[in-house]
């Protein structure tokens, strides 16, 4: 049997709840796979077979102890701006569409999603499904392949997740249940309250009141916690907290920033600040230009806000400048677009690396990679072997600069500017250590290297849910037929 995790809104903790349930099931010897029919996110991951899925589903696959697969997220929407998104279908670029045109494909995309679900169910037996956004979006009911239409087709038990930190949790839960179509409401078997701060005993009467009003059990009240898990989308940027550190790293918050999970290991050991284009870079020890869904348009934003001048000025003062994927492309001299990234034309890059990038087709490179960093001091020479993945359009032709990694990227003659197509490079402790050690030493600060092996965060995640959620009941729900529930007036 399977289980559907829906939310009262976006960012209530659905992804983490699915991951936690998957790990709890795995620890009980129950095989399971995660599934999200439609995800909208610029944080994505490459599967072993070269397909692209949402980062959250890759994270959930890790929690479930299985390899990520494109069936776990058959439809991925990657916003490009102006109400246009790239549709990634079964791991491959399908087309760029405005939202009105996308909804015309609802029957086709729903069928593709159901086919993926069926394959996962056949292989693993149990599938934990994640919905998208809020479940009770009335205007989307006729085309909601991530919640209503999917639940109607699957007819599996539903758990509703709410976020008490946002306030109004009674209205969240009661209102969502009251607005759900009757056939979907009857599938709801339990409620989980997320992000509770303080003594949960204080909310005991709240739990009773929710159960009385809704006729549905509250399966748990999960406390607010922090674990080093990948962020799903840009909503998570607002949750970032700066540790106390003598080293400050600026990540340019491009309008279409993608895969900022690249820097989440660095965030644990340095003050990593996501700064808006146009912000002064004075006082930062390192500048990172991250990945982006639209390299050309975000490059133009750097020009318009004069952030390009800030980056060049930082470089001239000896501050390291690093570009990842689209950021690497921006560091070059020229970008030539045949109309696949943005408006056709030739665009001047930042000129910090001798290379030219051409966008000559809709093809996208998606692959997992392992490479050795070139022995170029003072940073790359300490990295060694690194693993990650590539997700990009365009091909970059190199000039006089040396390679940064074997078969990838470029580095300046002094080693302080380099670019790479490898996402996840700084998730490697040795790469993070190479950068942070240099930055600390330059400021005369001590740095204790990040250990190569760290504890499995999913074990800690499961422990939180085992303590605060009735996991035994959730296991029973997996195999029970949903009962009819009634919302009291």
C-alpha positions in Angstrom: 0.0 0.0 0.0 1.0 3.6 -0.2 0.6 6.9 1.5 0.0 10.5 0.3 1.4 13.5 2.3 -0.4 16.7 1.5 0.1 20.1 3.0 -2.0 23.1 4.1 0.4 25.3 2.1 3.8 25.5 0.7 6.9 25.2 3.0 5.0 23.4 5.8 7.4 20.5 5.9 6.0 18.0 3.4 9.4 17.0 1.9 10.9 16.4 5.3 7.9 14.5 6.5 8.1 12.2 3.4 11.9 11.7 4.0 11.3 10.9 7.7 8.6 8.4 7.0 10.7 6.7 4.3 13.6 6.4 6.7 11.4 5.1 9.5 10.0 2.5 7.2 13.4 1.5 6.0 14.6 1.1 9.6 11.6 -1.2 10.2 12.6 -3.4 7.2 9.9 -2.1 4.9 11.0 -1.3 1.4 9.7 2.1 0.2 10.2 4.8 -2.5 9.4 8.5 -2.6 7.3 10.1 -5.3 6.2 13.6 -6.3 4.3 13.7 -9.6 5.0 17.4 -10.2 7.6 19.6 -8.6 8.5 23.2 -9.3 12.0 24.0 -8.3 15.4 25.2 -9.6 17.2 22.9 -7.1 17.6 19.7 -9.0 19.7 16.6 -9.1 21.0 14.2 -11.7 20.1 10.5 -11.3 22.6 7.7 -12.0 21.1 7.3 -15.5 21.5 10.9 -16.3 17.9 12.1 -15.7 17.0 15.3 -13.8 14.6 15.3 -10.8 13.9 17.7 -8.0 16.5 17.8 -5.2 13.8 17.0 -2.6 13.1 13.6 -4.3 16.9 12.8 -4.4 17.0 13.6 -0.7 14.0 11.4 0.0 15.6 8.6 -2.0 18.6 8.8 0.2 16.4 8.6 3.3 14.7 5.5 1.8 18.0 3.9 1.1 17.4 3.7 -2.7 19.0 5.2 -5.8 17.2 8.3 -7.1 15.2 7.6 -10.2 13.3 9.8 -12.7 10.1 7.9 -11.8 10.3 9.6 -8.4 9.6 13.0 -10.0 8.3 12.5 -13.5 7.3 16.2 -14.0 9.8 18.9 -13.0 9.0 22.6 -13.7 12.0 24.9 -13.8 10.8 28.6 -13.9 12.5 30.8 -16.4 10.6 34.0 -15.8 7.6 35.8 -17.4 5.3 32.9 -16.4 7.4 30.5 -18.6 8.9 27.2 -17.3 11.0 24.5 -18.8 9.2 21.2 -18.4 11.5 18.3 -17.6 9.5 15.1 -18.3 10.8 11.7 -17.1 14.2 13.4 -16.5 14.6 15.0 -19.9 13.9 18.5 -21.3 10.4 18.4 -22.9 9.6 22.0 -23.8 9.4 25.6 -22.5 5.8 26.6 -22.0 3.8 29.5 -20.5 1.6 28.3 -17.7 -1.6 28.6 -19.7 -0.3 26.2 -22.3 1.1 23.9 -19.6 -2.4 23.3 -18.2 -3.6 22.1 -21.6 -1.4 19.1 -21.1 -2.9 18.0 -17.8 -4.3 14.7 -19.0 -1.1 13.7 -20.7 1.1 14.7 -17.8 -1.2 13.0 -15.2 -1.0 9.8 -17.2 2.8 10.0 -17.3 2.8 10.5 -13.5 0.6 7.5 -12.9 2.8 5.3 -15.1 5.8 6.3 -13.0 3.9 5.7 -9.7 2.9 2.2 -11.0 6.4 1.3 -11.8 7.6 2.4 -8.3 4.8 0.5 -6.6 5.6 -2.6 -8.6 9.3 -2.4 -7.6 9.1 -1.3 -4.0 5.5 -2.2 -2.8 5.2 1.0 -0.7 5.4 4.5 -2.1 5.2 7.7 0.0 3.8 10.4 -2.2 4.4 14.1 -1.7 1.9 16.7 -2.8 2.8 20.2 -3.9 1.9 23.5 -2.3 -1.4 23.7 -0.5 -3.9 20.9 -1.1 -7.0 23.2 -1.1 -6.2 25.4 -4.1 -9.8 25.6 -5.3 -8.9 27.3 -8.7 -6.6 24.4 -9.6 -8.8 21.4 -8.7 -9.5 20.5 -12.4 -5.8 20.5 -13.3 -3.9 19.7 -10.1 -1.9 16.7 -11.0 0.2 17.0 -7.8 -2.7 16.8 -5.3 -6.4 16.4 -6.2 -6.3 14.7 -9.6 -3.5 12.4 -8.4 -5.2 11.5 -5.1 -8.5 10.8 -7.0 -6.7 8.4 -9.3 -4.6 6.7 -6.6 -7.2 6.6 -3.8 -4.6 6.0 -1.1 -4.7 7.3 2.5 -3.7 10.9 3.0 -1.8 12.6 5.9 -2.2 16.4 6.1 0.8 18.4 7.3 0.5 21.9 8.8 3.1 24.4 10.0 2.3 25.8 13.4 5.2 28.3 13.2 3.3 30.3 10.6 0.4 30.8 13.1 -3.2 30.1 12.5 -2.7 26.3 12.5 -6.4 25.7 13.4 -7.6 27.6 10.4 -4.9 25.9 8.2 -6.1 22.4 9.1 -9.9 23.0 9.4 -10.0 25.3 6.4 -8.1 22.9 4.2 -10.2 19.9 5.2 -13.4 21.8 4.7 -12.4 22.9 1.2 -11.2 19.6 0.0 -13.6 17.7 -2.4 -15.7 15.2 -0.5 -14.0 12.2 -2.1 -10.5 13.5 -1.2 -11.5 14.5 2.3 -12.6 10.9 3.0 -9.0 9.8 2.3 -7.5 11.9 5.0 -6.4 9.6 7.9 -4.3 11.8 10.1 -2.7 15.2 10.7 0.9 16.1 11.6 1.7 19.5 13.1 5.2 20.7 12.2 7.7 23.2 13.6 6.4 23.5 17.1 8.6 25.6 19.5 8.5 25.2 23.2 6.8 22.6 25.5 4.4 20.4 23.4 2.3 19.9 26.6 1.1 23.5 26.1 -0.5 22.4 22.9 -2.3 19.3 24.2 -5.6 21.1 24.3 -5.0 22.3 20.8 -4.5 18.8 19.6 -7.8 17.7 21.3 -9.6 20.7 19.7 -8.4 19.8 16.2 -9.4 16.2 16.6 -12.8 17.3 17.9 -13.4 19.7 15.1 -12.1 17.6 12.3 -12.8 14.0 13.4 -9.3 13.1 12.4 -6.5 12.0 14.7 -3.4 14.2 15.2 -0.6 11.7 14.6 2.1 13.9 16.1 3.4 17.4 16.9 6.9 17.7 15.6 9.3 20.1 17.3 11.3 22.7 15.3 14.7 21.1 14.5 17.7 21.8 12.3 19.5 19.1 10.4 21.9 19.4 7.4 19.4 18.3 4.7 19.3 19.7 1.2 16.8 22.6 0.6 14.0 22.0 -1.8 13.6 25.5 -3.3 14.2 29.2 -3.0 11.6 29.5 -0.1 14.3 27.9 2.0 16.7 30.9 1.5 14.7 32.8 4.0 15.4 30.2 6.7 19.2 30.5 6.4 21.0 31.3 9.7 24.6 32.6 9.8 27.0 30.8 12.1 29.6 32.8 14.1 32.6 32.9 11.8 35.4 35.2 10.9 35.1 34.3 7.2 32.3 35.8 5.0 31.4 34.3 1.7 29.0 36.2 -0.6 26.8 34.1 -2.9 25.1 36.4 -5.5 21.4 35.8 -5.2 20.6 35.7 -8.9 16.9 36.2 -9.8 16.9 32.6 -11.2 19.3 31.1 -8.8 19.5 27.3 -9.1 21.0 24.6 -7.0 22.1 26.7 -4.1 22.3 23.4 -2.2 25.9 23.5 -3.6 26.9 25.7 -0.6 25.0 24.2 2.3 28.1 22.4 3.7 30.0 25.7 3.5 27.1 27.3 5.4 27.9 25.2 8.5 31.5 26.5 8.8 31.4 30.1 7.4 29.1 33.0 7.1 27.6 32.4 3.7 25.4 35.3 2.8 23.0 35.3 -0.2 23.2 38.9 -1.4 21.0 40.7 -3.9 22.6 42.1 -7.1 23.6 45.7 -6.6 24.8 45.1 -3.0 28.3 46.2 -2.1 30.9 43.4 -1.9 33.1 45.2 0.6 34.1 43.1 3.5 33.6 39.7 1.9 36.4 37.2 1.7 35.1 35.2 -1.3 32.5 35.8 -4.0 30.6 32.9 -5.6 28.4 33.3 -8.7 26.0 30.3 -8.5 24.0 28.3 -11.0 21.0 29.9 -12.8 18.2 28.7 -15.0 18.9 31.7 -17.3 22.5 32.6 -17.6 22.0 35.4 -20.1 19.1 37.1 -18.3 20.9 37.0 -15.0 24.1 38.3 -16.5 22.1 41.2 -17.8 20.8 41.7 -14.2 24.4 41.9 -13.0 25.1 44.6 -15.6 21.9 46.6 -14.8 22.6 46.6 -11.1 26.4 47.2 -11.6 27.1 44.0 -9.7 29.5 43.2 -12.5 31.7 46.1 -11.4 31.5 45.0 -7.8 32.7 41.5 -8.8 35.5 42.8 -10.9 36.6 45.3 -8.2 36.6 42.4 -5.6 38.7 40.4 -8.0 41.2 43.3 -8.4 41.6 43.5 -4.6 42.6 39.8 -4.4 39.3 38.3 -3.4 38.7 34.8 -4.8 35.8 34.7 -7.4 34.2 31.3 -8.1 31.6 30.5 -10.7 29.5 27.4 -10.7 27.7 26.3 -13.9 25.9 29.4 -15.1 28.2 31.5 -12.9 31.1 29.9 -14.7 29.6 30.8 -18.1 29.3 34.4 -16.9 33.0 34.6 -15.9 33.9 34.1 -19.5 34.5 36.8 -22.2 31.5 36.1 -24.5 28.2 34.3 -24.5 26.5 33.6 -27.8 22.8 32.7 -27.7 20.9 31.3 -30.7 17.7 31.9 -28.9 17.7 28.9 -26.5 18.6 30.7 -23.3 17.2 34.2 -23.9 16.9 36.5 -26.9 19.3 35.6 -29.7 22.4 37.7 -29.6 26.0 38.0 -28.4 26.6 39.1 -24.9 29.7 40.3 -23.1 30.7 38.3 -20.1 32.6 39.4 -17.0 35.9 38.7 -18.8 37.6 37.1 -15.8 38.3 33.8 -17.7 39.3 33.3 -21.3 36.3 31.3 -22.7 33.2 31.6 -24.8 29.9 29.8 -24.2 27.5 29.1 -27.0 23.8 28.2 -26.6 23.2 26.5 -30.0 20.5 23.9 -29.1 17.9 22.9 -26.6 20.1 20.0 -25.6 21.0 19.8 -21.9 24.0 18.0 -20.3 22.9 16.0 -17.3 25.4 13.6 -15.8 27.1 12.6 -12.6 30.8 13.2 -12.6 34.0 12.5 -10.6 37.1 14.5 -11.4 40.5 15.5 -9.9 41.2 19.1 -9.3 44.2 20.4 -11.1 47.2 21.2 -8.9 46.8 25.0 -9.2 47.5 26.8 -5.9 46.3 28.2 -3.6 42.8 26.5 -3.6 42.5 23.9 -6.3 45.8 22.3 -5.4 44.4 21.2 -2.1 41.1 19.7 -3.3 42.0 16.4 -4.8 39.3 14.1 -6.1 35.7 15.5 -6.1 32.3 14.2 -7.2 29.2 16.0 -8.3 26.9 16.4 -11.2 26.3 18.6 -14.3 23.0 20.2 -15.4 23.5 22.8 -18.0 22.7 24.0 -21.5 25.4 25.5 -23.6 29.0 24.4 -24.4 32.0 26.4 -23.4 35.1 26.7 -25.6 38.3 27.4 -23.7 41.1 29.8 -24.5 44.4 30.5 -22.7 43.4 29.6 -19.1 44.4 26.3 -17.5 41.8 23.7 -16.6 40.3 23.9 -13.1 39.4 20.2 -13.0 40.3 17.3 -15.3 38.1 17.9 -18.4 36.1 20.7 -16.9 36.3 24.4 -16.0 39.0 27.0 -16.1 41.3 28.8 -13.6 43.1 32.1 -13.7 46.9 32.2 -13.6 47.0 33.1 -9.9 44.4 30.5 -9.0 42.0 32.9 -7.4 39.3 32.9 -10.1 37.9 29.6 -11.3 34.8 28.2 -12.8 33.3 24.7 -13.1 30.2 23.0 -14.4 30.2 20.7 -11.4 27.4 21.2 -9.0 28.0 19.8 -5.6 31.7 20.4 -5.7 31.7 22.1 -2.3 29.6 19.3 -0.8 32.9 17.4 -0.9 34.6 18.0 2.5 38.0 18.1 0.8 36.9 20.8 -1.6 35.2 22.8 1.2 38.3 22.4 3.3 40.5 23.6 0.5 38.5 26.9 0.2 37.9 27.5 3.9 41.4 26.7 4.9 42.8 29.3 2.4 40.2 31.9 3.5 40.9 31.4 7.2 44.7 31.3 6.8 44.6 34.5 4.7 42.9 36.3 7.7 45.2 34.7 10.3 42.4 32.5 11.7 42.5 28.9 12.8 40.4 26.4 10.9 39.6 22.9 12.0 39.0 20.8 8.9 35.6 19.3 8.2 35.8 15.5 8.8 35.5 13.3 5.8 32.8 11.1 7.3 29.8 12.6 9.0 26.8 11.0 10.7 23.8 10.1 8.6 21.3 13.0 9.1 18.4 10.7 8.2 19.0 8.6 11.3 18.5 11.7 13.4 15.5 12.7 11.3 13.9 9.3 11.9 14.6 9.5 15.6 12.7 12.8 15.8 9.7 11.3 14.1 9.8 8.1 16.1 9.7 10.2 19.3 7.0 12.7 18.3 4.9 11.0 15.7 2.8 7.8 16.0 4.8 5.9 13.4 3.2 2.6 14.4 -0.2 4.0 13.4 1.3 5.3 10.1 2.5 1.8 9.3 -1.0 0.5 9.9 -2.5 3.3 7.8 -0.3 2.0 4.9 -2.4 -1.1 4.8 -5.8 0.2 5.9 -8.7 1.2 3.7 -9.5 4.9 4.3 -12.5 5.7 6.4 -15.1 8.3 5.9 -14.5 11.5 7.9 -16.7 14.4 8.7 -15.9 18.1 9.3 -18.1 19.4 12.0 -19.9 22.7 11.3 
